[in-house]
Amino acid sequence: MVVPVNEPLLGDRELELVSQCIRTGWISSSGRFIEEFEQRWAGYCGRRHGVAVCNGTVALQLAVAALDLSPGDEVIVPTFTIISCATAITLSGAVPVLVDADPETWCMDVDQVASKITPRSRAIMPVHIYGHPVDMDALGALAARHELAIVEDAAEAHGSELLSGRASEARWRRCGSFGRMSCFSFYANKPVTTGEGGMVLTDEEALAQRLRSLRNLCFHPGRRFAHDELGFNARFTNLQAALGVAQLERIDEIVARKRWIGRSYVERLTGIPGLQLPVERSWAHNIYWMFGVVLDEATGLDAAAFAERLLACGVETRPFFLGLHEQPALRRLGLFAGQRYPVAERLARQGLYLPSGLALSAEQIDTVCAAVREVLA
Ligand SMILES: Cc1ncc(COP(=O)(O)O)c(C=O)c1O
């Protein structure tokens, strides 16, 4: 039996609430669970408004669309992230401007952001990679100084926290509570999953209204089937929201379980030569969305060879992101010519993540760690 890279943990409560949708016929984009899910998730993240959409990629598209960027405006984004960040920016007519990753947290290197700010800069899109928060205080100060909007991609950071504010007033804040908007994914490998799904959070009432309009084709409020603006069909369903509501009833348990999985791996894998593990900065609570490891080149293995050997031992893995600057689809648009980001390039070649789903058992974690030790022995 292979240990799968992800297996969701769904229970009777999910079945009960989804069944309610089926029994009552509220299966589409109206129904009480949608608003309940939006309000509960916004509240959990310390935000005023939530707009649920069909996936995390579309959440980013709506958020960037709501910034009303002009062609040639620039958005600063880490190169080490999913392509969804770049598609949201390029589809809006704006240009992604890249920064390299921090070699330890794997998040955007905040120190590099200042050197990428130009008169065309309009926004920054930090991404909390694999569940470790970006240093949002440092980034927020920079954004404020240059009047840049922050759109937080917290797709992988459900329940991750960071200590924010000056020493005496510092308090733990959840990822997704910073910037003008924050975006989430609820894909099946996310701690809270609705199968497919996403959400944009904001504290601004008018922005929330705009996002709701963009989500539903920008129907004119006074005349059905009249449209003043081109929108999206990004609607979310009551069926999916029912799944989400059931999980938010036990969100603390879900986050605690993710952190337990992360700590269990750290305990068992610390000290293996040539194997870099995820970190947790003193100001951060990492939820270890996916437990990533990076191999030193001195092991003689790259991530692809390591993955093959782990699979032979019954352990499924996934490679790390390929940097945006190495994406053929983006290079063909004429982007990033000649640009190099050595940290992201190394992570892409040498990094992979181990099984990390909520259904992972202690025995499976032992199996995975034994396989890692055997391959690297
Ligand atoms: C950082 C990040 N942003 C956005 C997304 C896109 O989410 P979705 O798969 O729901 O479209 C993902 C997906 O895993 C992600 O990891």
The ligand as a Tripos MOL2 file, in Angstrom:
@<TRIPOS>MOLECULE
LIG
   16    16     1     0     0
SMALL
NO_CHARGES

@<TRIPOS>ATOM
      1 C1         -0.3740   29.3930   -3.3820 C.3       1 LIG1
      2 C2         -1.5480   28.9570   -4.1900 C.ar      1 LIG1
      3 N1         -2.3130   29.9020   -4.7650 N.ar      1 LIG1
      4 C3         -3.3840   29.5660   -5.5110 C.ar      1 LIG1
      5 C4         -3.7470   28.2630   -5.7060 C.ar      1 LIG1
      6 C5         -4.8830   27.9500   -6.6230 C.3       1 LIG1
      7 O1         -5.9370   27.3120   -5.9930 O.3       1 LIG1
      8 P1         -6.9220   26.3470   -6.8070 P.3       1 LIG1
      9 O2         -6.2150   25.0600   -7.0330 O.co2     1 LIG1
     10 O3         -8.1010   26.2110   -5.8870 O.co2     1 LIG1
     11 O4         -7.2840   27.0390   -8.0760 O.co2     1 LIG1
     12 C6         -3.0010   27.2420   -5.1020 C.ar      1 LIG1
     13 C7         -3.3830   25.8360   -5.2860 C.2       1 LIG1
     14 O5         -2.9020   24.9230   -4.6960 O.2       1 LIG1
     15 C8         -1.8640   27.5960   -4.3400 C.ar      1 LIG1
     16 O6         -1.0890   26.6540   -3.7830 O.3       1 LIG1
@<TRIPOS>BOND
     1     1     2 1
     2     2     3 ar
     3     2    15 ar
     4     3     4 ar
     5     4     5 ar
     6     5     6 1
     7     5    12 ar
     8     6     7 1
     9     7     8 1
    10     8     9 2
    11     8    10 1
    12     8    11 1
    13    12    13 1
    14    12    15 ar
    15    13    14 2
    16    15    16 1
@<TRIPOS>SUBSTRUCTURE
     1 LIG1         1 GROUP 0 **** ****
